[in-house]
Amino acid sequence: MSRSETGRPESNRAEMRRGARLSVVQALYEMEIGGRGVVEAMAEFEAFWIGKQVEDIELPKAEVAFFRDLLGGVVREQRLVDRSVDEALASGWPLKRIEAVVRAIFRAGAYELAFRKDVPARAVISEYVAVARAFYEGEEIGMVNAVLDKLARDFRSDEFDAPAA
């Protein structure tokens, strides 16, 4: 098993990042529904949610720096993120008409595709499809895959132009 730059095994780092992505989606949802700000949401999730047991549900541990970057980045870059998602959605389905959890997944995925070039685009898509599976069993999963694939090709066409290794 290889180790990351932090010295942690890669599989553990991947799990921690998956936990961060799930926490970001939950925090974005809570911010939208509850009207909370980003600083309050970060503090609440870090203190009471990430890696804790809530109502008999064990919430995943998360890479806190990655969580902070994604959540803060989505808020900081929300105009670009929302405009990009709107353009990727089917005509007649603006982002504001999409269910709040799916909207949060789109925003987090779009931010990561646009600004976290250290994570391969296909990995970003796969990770957010996994997040969608945590909340849904139906057509939402396919919609997340299709929209993020379109965004990935827009933001990182170079990764799709080259033949897969």
Backbone as a chain_set.jsonl record, in Angstrom:
{"seq": "MSRSETGRPESNRAEMRRGARLSVVQALYEMEIGGRGVVEAMAEFEAFWIGKQVEDIELPKAEVAFFRDLLGGVVREQRLVDRSVDEALASGWPLKRIEAVVRAIFRAGAYELAFRKDVPARAVISEYVAVARAFYEGEEIGMVNAVLDKLARDFRSDEFDAPAA", "coords": {"N": [[0.855, -1.177, 0.0], [0.605, 2.149, -0.899], [1.863, 5.308, 0.375], [0.585, 8.507, 1.25], [1.5, 12.027, 0.832], [1.253, 12.901, 3.402], [2.007, 10.803, 4.903], [0.153, 8.968, 5.586], [-1.558, 5.884, 4.846], [-2.66, 5.426, 1.451], [-5.293, 4.39, 0.993], [-6.614, 4.987, 3.378], [-6.488, 7.764, 3.303], [-8.079, 8.253, 1.062], [-10.544, 7.361, 2.034], [-10.898, 9.231, 4.083], [-11.105, 11.555, 2.594], [-13.418, 10.978, 1.159], [-15.211, 11.001, 3.274], [-14.989, 13.715, 3.912], [-16.1, 14.881, 1.606], [-18.756, 13.953, 1.743], [-19.504, 15.179, 4.148], [-19.27, 17.868, 3.392], [-21.327, 18.097, 1.498], [-23.531, 17.606, 3.17], [-23.219, 19.787, 4.927], [-23.522, 21.983, 3.16], [-26.179, 21.598, 2.444], [-27.422, 21.924, 4.975], [-26.701, 24.596, 5.446], [-28.123, 25.922, 3.446], [-30.823, 25.209, 3.98], [-31.091, 25.882, 6.697], [-30.161, 28.462, 6.817], [-27.588, 29.115, 7.666], [-24.265, 30.485, 8.045], [-21.025, 30.074, 6.442], [-18.828, 29.919, 8.251], [-20.044, 29.281, 10.689], [-21.229, 26.822, 9.95], [-18.941, 25.265, 9.352], [-17.69, 25.166, 11.879], [-19.695, 23.877, 13.395], [-19.934, 21.361, 12.082], [-17.34, 20.329, 12.35], [-17.141, 20.158, 15.132], [-19.394, 18.662, 16.009], [-20.281, 16.734, 14.141], [-18.52, 15.454, 12.143], [-16.979, 12.375, 12.077], [-18.324, 11.536, 14.349], [-20.826, 9.918, 16.459], [-24.135, 10.087, 15.766], [-27.396, 9.988, 16.722], [-27.4, 7.094, 16.749], [-26.047, 6.625, 14.38], [-23.032, 6.172, 12.826], [-20.952, 8.594, 11.827], [-18.77, 9.316, 9.096], [-15.192, 9.666, 9.43], [-13.209, 12.497, 8.5], [-11.009, 14.251, 6.29], [-10.053, 17.119, 7.542], [-8.876, 19.54, 6.6], [-9.305, 19.319, 3.861], [-12.109, 19.205, 3.817], [-12.643, 21.815, 4.789], [-11.503, 23.351, 2.715], [-13.088, 22.602, 0.494], [-15.742, 23.302, 1.336], [-15.488, 26.045, 2.022], [-14.543, 26.954, -0.441], [-16.663, 26.407, -2.245], [-18.555, 28.242, -1.303], [-17.146, 30.668, -1.599], [-16.715, 30.721, -4.375], [-19.257, 30.616, -5.45], [-20.86, 31.922, -7.42], [-19.594, 31.371, -9.929], [-19.62, 28.564, -9.781], [-22.415, 27.966, -9.594], [-23.33, 29.088, -12.013], [-21.94, 27.518, -13.864], [-23.004, 24.954, -13.31], [-25.702, 25.431, -13.919], [-25.467, 25.818, -16.699], [-24.709, 23.267, -17.451], [-26.893, 21.717, -16.884], [-29.96, 20.295, -18.155], [-31.895, 22.078, -20.543], [-34.367, 24.239, -19.294], [-34.276, 23.29, -16.748], [-33.198, 24.844, -14.354], [-30.672, 25.329, -11.827], [-31.869, 26.151, -9.425], [-34.274, 24.77, -9.411], [-33.66, 22.204, -8.805], [-33.531, 19.546, -6.436], [-32.534, 20.101, -3.023], [-30.377, 18.539, -1.835], [-29.205, 17.304, -4.054], [-28.485, 19.582, -5.419], [-26.515, 20.535, -3.657], [-24.606, 18.492, -3.974], [-23.956, 18.86, -6.693], [-22.829, 21.442, -6.537], [-20.571, 21.085, -4.838], [-19.139, 19.149, -6.291], [-18.725, 20.533, -8.725], [-17.136, 22.671, -7.849], [-14.852, 21.261, -6.987], [-14.017, 20.085, -9.384], [-13.401, 22.378, -10.876], [-11.452, 23.738, -9.36], [-9.754, 22.044, -7.887], [-7.389, 20.694, -9.126], [-5.602, 18.781, -8.474], [-6.881, 16.448, -8.007], [-7.911, 13.808, -9.954], [-10.256, 14.183, -12.642], [-12.058, 12.081, -13.285], [-12.018, 10.669, -10.915], [-13.185, 12.526, -9.172], [-15.809, 12.639, -10.215], [-16.617, 9.963, -9.777], [-16.456, 9.851, -6.972], [-18.449, 11.702, -6.143], [-20.685, 10.512, -7.24], [-20.773, 8.301, -5.589], [-21.346, 9.635, -3.194], [-23.9, 10.558, -3.858], [-25.211, 8.107, -3.96], [-25.352, 7.556, -1.269], [-27.518, 8.977, -0.466], [-29.598, 8.526, -2.273], [-31.453, 6.223, -4.409], [-32.391, 6.189, -6.936], [-32.996, 7.853, -10.052], [-31.543, 10.156, -9.556], [-28.864, 9.553, -9.121], [-27.837, 8.892, -11.657], [-28.251, 11.365, -12.861], [-26.483, 12.993, -11.402], [-24.056, 11.809, -12.187], [-24.123, 12.341, -15.0], [-24.252, 15.198, -15.164], [-21.94, 16.001, -13.744], [-20.015, 14.751, -15.324], [-20.291, 16.224, -17.708], [-19.528, 18.765, -16.744], [-16.882, 18.155, -16.011], [-15.735, 17.648, -18.497], [-15.958, 20.178, -19.562], [-14.423, 21.798, -17.767], [-11.993, 20.403, -17.677], [-10.994, 19.449, -20.189], [-8.629, 18.496, -21.26], [-7.999, 16.203, -19.788], [-9.714, 14.383, -20.834], [-9.247, 14.295, -23.502], [-6.87, 12.995, -23.897], [-5.735, 9.625, -24.409], [-6.94, 6.978, -22.316], [-4.935, 5.609, -19.737]], "CA": [[0.0, 0.0, 0.0], [1.418, 3.365, -0.949], [1.561, 6.324, 1.381], [0.417, 9.865, 0.718], [2.491, 12.987, 1.306], [1.08, 13.07, 4.838], [2.491, 9.613, 5.579], [-0.958, 8.05, 5.815], [-1.816, 4.995, 3.715], [-3.532, 6.031, 0.444], [-6.694, 3.993, 1.148], [-7.141, 5.753, 4.506], [-6.648, 9.138, 2.822], [-9.249, 8.243, 0.178], [-11.726, 7.275, 2.907], [-11.031, 10.507, 4.788], [-11.593, 12.522, 1.62], [-14.824, 10.648, 0.902], [-15.925, 11.535, 4.435], [-15.021, 15.176, 3.772], [-17.072, 15.218, 0.557], [-20.085, 13.718, 2.299], [-19.74, 16.233, 5.138], [-19.476, 19.132, 2.666], [-22.684, 18.069, 0.937], [-24.452, 17.785, 4.29], [-23.091, 21.163, 5.431], [-24.152, 22.879, 2.183], [-27.621, 21.418, 2.607], [-27.796, 22.572, 6.239], [-26.554, 26.041, 5.285], [-29.226, 26.403, 2.622], [-32.101, 25.001, 4.661], [-31.093, 26.562, 7.99], [-29.71, 29.836, 6.715], [-26.326, 29.302, 8.394], [-23.104, 30.945, 7.306], [-19.984, 29.071, 6.257], [-18.011, 29.772, 9.464], [-20.878, 28.544, 11.641], [-21.372, 25.449, 9.465], [-17.658, 24.572, 9.548], [-17.502, 24.924, 13.314], [-20.67, 22.867, 13.835], [-19.595, 20.04, 11.541], [-16.094, 19.851, 12.945], [-17.341, 19.87, 16.552], [-20.496, 17.769, 16.367], [-20.709, 15.794, 13.114], [-17.469, 14.671, 11.494], [-16.412, 11.293, 12.874], [-19.085, 11.333, 15.589], [-22.025, 9.092, 16.385], [-25.308, 10.932, 15.924], [-28.627, 9.187, 16.647], [-27.025, 5.721, 16.416], [-25.403, 6.545, 13.075], [-21.614, 6.524, 12.883], [-20.611, 9.448, 10.699], [-17.377, 9.037, 8.727], [-14.112, 10.611, 9.706], [-12.941, 13.28, 7.298], [-9.819, 15.088, 6.218], [-10.625, 18.419, 7.898], [-8.376, 20.59, 5.696], [-9.999, 19.119, 2.581], [-13.479, 19.648, 4.11], [-12.648, 23.285, 4.862], [-11.237, 23.895, 1.388], [-14.253, 22.404, -0.366], [-16.888, 24.086, 1.8], [-15.169, 27.459, 1.843], [-14.413, 27.22, -1.867], [-17.999, 26.458, -2.854], [-19.169, 29.515, -0.913], [-16.362, 31.752, -2.203], [-16.837, 30.668, -5.835], [-20.617, 30.158, -5.744], [-21.377, 32.461, -8.693], [-19.037, 30.568, -11.012], [-20.099, 27.199, -9.605], [-23.833, 27.89, -9.959], [-23.464, 29.371, -13.447], [-21.44, 26.334, -14.566], [-23.983, 23.876, -13.159], [-26.871, 25.825, -14.714], [-25.159, 25.578, -18.111], [-24.6, 21.826, -17.672], [-28.207, 21.094, -16.724], [-30.843, 20.315, -19.321], [-32.666, 23.301, -20.727], [-35.618, 24.226, -18.55], [-34.044, 22.807, -15.385], [-32.154, 25.624, -13.679], [-30.199, 24.789, -10.548], [-32.817, 26.447, -8.342], [-35.373, 23.795, -9.446], [-33.124, 20.903, -8.398], [-33.674, 19.244, -5.006], [-31.443, 20.729, -2.266], [-29.21, 17.672, -1.645], [-28.57, 17.172, -5.368], [-27.864, 20.891, -5.657], [-25.281, 20.561, -2.857], [-23.656, 17.587, -4.631], [-23.485, 19.555, -7.904], [-21.952, 22.567, -6.177], [-19.3, 20.571, -4.332], [-18.444, 18.516, -7.409], [-18.301, 21.569, -9.674], [-15.991, 23.379, -7.255], [-13.675, 20.395, -6.993], [-13.563, 19.958, -10.774], [-12.857, 23.648, -11.352], [-10.365, 24.313, -8.566], [-8.871, 21.05, -7.266], [-6.792, 19.959, -10.248], [-4.79, 17.7, -7.926], [-7.72, 15.245, -7.973], [-8.343, 13.519, -11.328], [-11.676, 14.45, -12.905], [-12.848, 10.844, -13.194], [-12.133, 10.345, -9.482], [-14.173, 13.456, -8.61], [-17.132, 12.164, -10.639], [-16.884, 8.711, -9.068], [-16.676, 10.136, -5.553], [-19.752, 12.346, -5.927], [-21.704, 9.493, -7.515], [-20.848, 7.537, -4.336], [-22.082, 10.475, -2.24], [-25.31, 10.521, -4.267], [-25.741, 6.792, -3.554], [-25.613, 7.589, 0.17], [-28.795, 9.648, -0.256], [-30.61, 8.16, -3.267], [-31.365, 4.939, -5.097], [-33.016, 6.32, -8.243], [-32.447, 8.591, -11.193], [-30.639, 11.223, -9.118], [-27.485, 9.072, -9.264], [-27.498, 9.067, -13.064], [-28.195, 12.794, -13.142], [-25.219, 13.464, -10.834], [-22.999, 11.326, -13.074], [-24.179, 13.042, -16.288], [-23.936, 16.62, -15.014], [-20.527, 16.143, -13.384], [-19.236, 14.383, -16.5], [-20.328, 17.399, -18.6], [-18.682, 19.786, -16.123], [-15.488, 17.707, -16.089], [-15.283, 17.853, -19.879], [-15.839, 21.628, -19.747], [-13.323, 22.326, -16.967], [-10.732, 19.659, -17.829], [-11.053, 18.725, -21.459], [-7.342, 17.836, -21.477], [-8.008, 14.87, -19.175], [-10.576, 13.501, -21.618], [-8.703, 14.237, -24.848], [-5.776, 12.02, -23.901], [-6.21, 8.24, -24.245], [-6.835, 6.46, -20.944], [-3.742, 4.779, -19.535]], "C": [[0.897, 1.235, 0.0], [0.989, 4.347, 0.127], [1.451, 7.677, 0.701], [1.524, 10.755, 1.249], [2.409, 13.181, 2.821], [1.589, 11.87, 5.619], [1.395, 8.609, 5.884], [-1.112, 7.115, 4.618], [-2.837, 5.639, 2.768], [-5.001, 5.662, 0.647], [-7.35, 4.75, 2.3], [-7.398, 7.196, 4.082], [-7.876, 9.233, 1.923], [-10.537, 8.185, 1.002], [-11.974, 8.595, 3.632], [-11.542, 11.593, 3.838], [-13.047, 12.245, 1.258], [-15.688, 11.163, 2.057], [-16.042, 13.048, 4.375], [-16.059, 15.592, 2.73], [-18.503, 15.043, 1.065], [-20.443, 14.811, 3.303], [-19.981, 17.585, 4.472], [-20.881, 19.182, 2.1], [-23.71, 18.274, 2.051], [-24.409, 19.214, 4.821], [-23.73, 22.164, 4.47], [-25.67, 22.809, 2.273], [-28.104, 22.146, 3.865], [-27.71, 24.095, 6.134], [-27.74, 26.609, 4.505], [-30.561, 26.316, 3.352], [-32.194, 25.829, 5.941], [-30.632, 28.0, 7.968], [-28.426, 30.125, 7.487], [-25.243, 29.832, 7.462], [-22.033, 29.873, 7.281], [-19.155, 28.86, 7.524], [-18.775, 28.961, 10.51], [-21.015, 27.075, 11.235], [-20.081, 24.659, 9.665], [-17.467, 24.205, 11.009], [-18.435, 23.825, 13.808], [-20.287, 21.479, 13.343], [-18.328, 19.49, 12.162], [-16.293, 19.451, 14.405], [-18.333, 18.736, 16.809], [-20.835, 16.687, 15.348], [-19.59, 14.883, 12.619], [-16.882, 13.654, 12.467], [-17.136, 10.992, 14.168], [-20.239, 10.353, 15.358], [-23.212, 9.98, 16.717], [-26.542, 10.066, 15.706], [-28.344, 7.78, 16.126], [-26.437, 5.548, 15.023], [-23.966, 7.032, 13.229], [-21.273, 7.33, 11.636], [-19.128, 9.283, 10.376], [-16.408, 10.116, 9.187], [-13.807, 11.323, 8.399], [-11.624, 14.02, 7.418], [-10.29, 16.537, 6.375], [-10.137, 19.53, 6.964], [-9.072, 20.516, 4.346], [-11.455, 19.58, 2.711], [-13.564, 21.176, 4.088], [-12.438, 23.911, 3.484], [-12.466, 23.768, 0.494], [-15.419, 23.293, 0.055], [-16.642, 25.577, 1.599], [-15.085, 27.844, 0.379], [-15.747, 27.308, -2.57], [-18.648, 27.798, -2.543], [-18.459, 30.678, -1.605], [-16.589, 31.85, -3.711], [-18.257, 30.336, -6.297], [-21.182, 30.702, -7.058], [-20.891, 31.63, -9.877], [-19.595, 29.146, -10.97], [-21.551, 27.09, -10.076], [-24.044, 28.133, -11.454], [-23.023, 28.15, -14.26], [-22.426, 25.178, -14.492], [-25.231, 24.187, -13.968], [-26.653, 25.509, -16.19], [-25.091, 24.082, -18.431], [-25.94, 21.102, -17.567], [-29.008, 21.188, -18.013], [-31.624, 21.614, -19.356], [-34.0, 23.184, -19.986], [-35.481, 23.719, -17.128], [-32.93, 23.606, -14.726], [-31.83, 25.016, -12.314], [-31.21, 25.014, -9.425], [-34.0, 25.482, -8.312], [-34.942, 22.408, -8.987], [-33.256, 20.753, -6.881], [-32.398, 19.641, -4.261], [-30.209, 19.834, -2.085], [-28.473, 17.498, -2.969], [-27.861, 18.475, -5.727], [-26.533, 20.999, -4.901], [-24.213, 19.663, -3.476], [-23.089, 18.259, -5.88], [-22.499, 20.66, -7.556], [-20.59, 22.081, -5.711], [-18.482, 19.941, -5.462], [-17.913, 19.523, -8.413], [-17.097, 22.333, -9.127], [-14.73, 22.527, -7.36], [-13.129, 20.222, -8.412], [-12.876, 21.233, -11.267], [-11.565, 24.05, -10.643], [-9.408, 23.311, -7.92], [-8.288, 20.141, -8.341], [-5.893, 18.815, -9.772], [-5.565, 16.387, -7.843], [-8.19, 14.984, -9.403], [-9.86, 13.667, -11.497], [-12.529, 13.194, -12.758], [-13.031, 10.416, -11.735], [-13.169, 11.25, -8.814], [-15.577, 12.979, -8.953], [-17.516, 10.927, -9.844], [-17.202, 8.954, -7.595], [-18.051, 10.769, -5.297], [-20.918, 11.444, -6.325], [-21.876, 8.629, -6.261], [-21.585, 8.33, -3.263], [-23.567, 10.448, -2.575], [-25.952, 9.202, -3.849], [-26.036, 6.736, -2.051], [-26.991, 8.184, 0.471], [-29.923, 9.107, -1.13], [-30.387, 6.759, -3.815], [-31.826, 5.057, -6.543], [-32.245, 7.122, -9.25], [-31.51, 9.734, -10.814], [-29.173, 10.834, -9.317], [-27.011, 9.262, -10.705], [-27.384, 10.533, -13.44], [-26.891, 13.385, -12.603], [-24.069, 13.056, -11.752], [-22.963, 12.134, -14.374], [-23.752, 14.506, -16.171], [-22.463, 16.811, -14.662], [-19.609, 15.732, -14.533], [-19.174, 15.555, -17.486], [-19.424, 18.5, -18.045], [-17.197, 19.421, -16.225], [-14.936, 17.936, -17.488], [-15.147, 19.337, -20.198], [-14.6, 22.171, -19.035], [-11.967, 21.684, -17.293], [-10.716, 18.828, -19.101], [-9.757, 17.968, -21.734], [-7.296, 16.435, -20.878], [-8.827, 13.87, -19.991], [-10.087, 13.36, -23.053], [-7.621, 13.175, -24.976], [-6.341, 10.607, -23.754], [-5.999, 7.77, -22.802], [-5.636, 5.528, -20.853], [-4.108, 3.395, -19.086]], "O": [[1.827, 1.345, 0.8], [-0.091, 4.237, 0.708], [2.13, 7.955, -0.287], [2.38, 10.313, 2.015], [3.388, 13.582, 3.45], [1.61, 11.893, 6.85], [1.671, 7.518, 6.383], [-0.826, 7.512, 3.488], [-3.765, 6.313, 3.216], [-5.873, 6.517, 0.495], [-8.522, 5.116, 2.208], [-8.411, 7.784, 4.459], [-8.634, 10.198, 2.016], [-11.506, 8.881, 0.697], [-13.118, 9.025, 3.779], [-12.325, 12.453, 4.241], [-13.826, 13.179, 1.07], [-16.773, 11.7, 1.833], [-17.074, 13.608, 4.744], [-16.81, 16.543, 2.945], [-19.357, 15.899, 0.834], [-21.568, 15.31, 3.302], [-20.811, 18.364, 4.94], [-21.558, 20.205, 2.21], [-24.659, 19.04, 1.883], [-25.451, 19.79, 5.132], [-24.407, 23.094, 4.909], [-26.358, 23.826, 2.188], [-29.08, 22.895, 3.818], [-28.558, 24.803, 6.678], [-28.289, 27.65, 4.865], [-31.342, 27.267, 3.333], [-33.239, 26.407, 6.24], [-30.7, 28.691, 8.985], [-28.201, 31.257, 7.915], [-25.305, 29.648, 6.246], [-22.116, 28.882, 8.007], [-18.813, 27.721, 7.842], [-18.215, 28.063, 11.139], [-20.928, 26.186, 12.081], [-20.122, 23.509, 10.101], [-17.123, 23.069, 11.334], [-18.015, 22.941, 14.554], [-20.315, 20.521, 14.115], [-18.255, 18.3, 12.469], [-15.671, 18.495, 14.867], [-18.137, 17.937, 17.725], [-21.617, 15.79, 15.665], [-19.717, 13.66, 12.677], [-16.364, 14.007, 13.526], [-16.612, 10.26, 15.009], [-20.575, 10.012, 14.224], [-23.291, 10.553, 17.804], [-26.717, 9.48, 14.638], [-28.977, 7.329, 15.171], [-26.34, 4.421, 14.536], [-23.713, 8.143, 13.694], [-21.301, 6.806, 10.522], [-18.313, 9.127, 11.285], [-16.751, 11.291, 9.312], [-14.11, 10.814, 7.32], [-11.186, 14.368, 8.514], [-10.859, 17.112, 5.447], [-10.932, 20.386, 6.576], [-9.392, 21.547, 3.754], [-11.975, 20.26, 1.827], [-14.447, 21.751, 3.451], [-13.109, 24.879, 3.126], [-12.842, 24.722, -0.186], [-16.019, 23.965, -0.783], [-17.496, 26.285, 1.066], [-15.507, 28.934, -0.005], [-15.951, 28.188, -3.406], [-19.23, 28.424, -3.428], [-19.113, 31.574, -2.138], [-16.648, 32.951, -4.259], [-18.446, 29.833, -7.405], [-21.919, 29.992, -7.742], [-21.686, 31.233, -10.729], [-19.992, 28.595, -11.997], [-21.876, 26.212, -10.875], [-24.852, 27.452, -12.086], [-23.675, 27.794, -15.241], [-22.663, 24.497, -15.49], [-25.769, 23.304, -14.636], [-27.55, 24.992, -16.856], [-25.383, 23.676, -19.555], [-26.102, 20.003, -18.098], [-28.761, 22.054, -18.853], [-31.969, 22.174, -18.316], [-34.67, 22.153, -20.051], [-36.455, 23.715, -16.375], [-31.825, 23.092, -14.557], [-32.633, 24.282, -11.738], [-31.382, 24.149, -8.566], [-34.672, 25.379, -7.286], [-35.785, 21.53, -8.802], [-33.109, 21.724, -6.138], [-31.301, 19.53, -4.81], [-29.088, 20.334, -2.175], [-27.243, 17.541, -3.0], [-26.76, 18.458, -6.277], [-25.546, 21.495, -5.443], [-23.038, 20.029, -3.502], [-21.879, 18.232, -6.104], [-21.46, 20.799, -8.2], [-19.563, 22.607, -6.14], [-17.278, 20.175, -5.572], [-16.789, 19.392, -8.898], [-16.148, 22.609, -9.861], [-13.675, 23.01, -7.769], [-11.915, 20.213, -8.614], [-11.882, 21.166, -11.991], [-10.679, 24.64, -11.261], [-8.343, 23.708, -7.448], [-8.651, 18.97, -8.448], [-5.471, 17.979, -10.572], [-4.971, 15.329, -7.632], [-8.81, 15.859, -10.008], [-10.636, 13.319, -10.607], [-13.607, 13.244, -12.167], [-14.07, 9.868, -11.367], [-13.947, 10.787, -7.98], [-16.442, 12.921, -8.08], [-18.618, 10.851, -9.299], [-18.109, 8.334, -7.039], [-18.733, 10.405, -4.339], [-22.023, 11.596, -5.803], [-22.998, 8.265, -5.909], [-22.367, 7.76, -2.502], [-24.403, 10.327, -1.68], [-27.109, 9.181, -3.431], [-26.878, 5.952, -1.614], [-27.564, 7.929, 1.53], [-31.092, 9.22, -0.761], [-29.302, 6.189, -3.707], [-31.666, 4.108, -7.311], [-31.016, 7.085, -9.303], [-30.763, 10.227, -11.659], [-28.341, 11.68, -9.643], [-25.902, 9.743, -10.936], [-26.527, 10.909, -14.241], [-26.259, 14.195, -13.28], [-23.202, 13.874, -12.058], [-21.893, 12.564, -14.804], [-22.976, 14.993, -16.992], [-21.804, 17.689, -15.22], [-18.534, 16.308, -14.698], [-18.112, 15.842, -18.037], [-18.644, 19.098, -18.786], [-16.36, 20.282, -16.495], [-13.795, 18.37, -17.644], [-14.31, 19.718, -21.016], [-13.818, 22.916, -19.625], [-10.926, 22.335, -17.198], [-10.448, 17.628, -19.063], [-9.779, 16.914, -22.371], [-6.614, 15.563, -21.416], [-8.654, 12.659, -19.855], [-10.464, 12.416, -23.749], [-7.473, 12.539, -26.019], [-7.327, 10.413, -23.044], [-5.011, 8.121, -22.158], [-5.358, 4.758, -21.772], [-3.227, 2.564, -18.869]]}, "num_chains": 1, "name": "protein.A"}
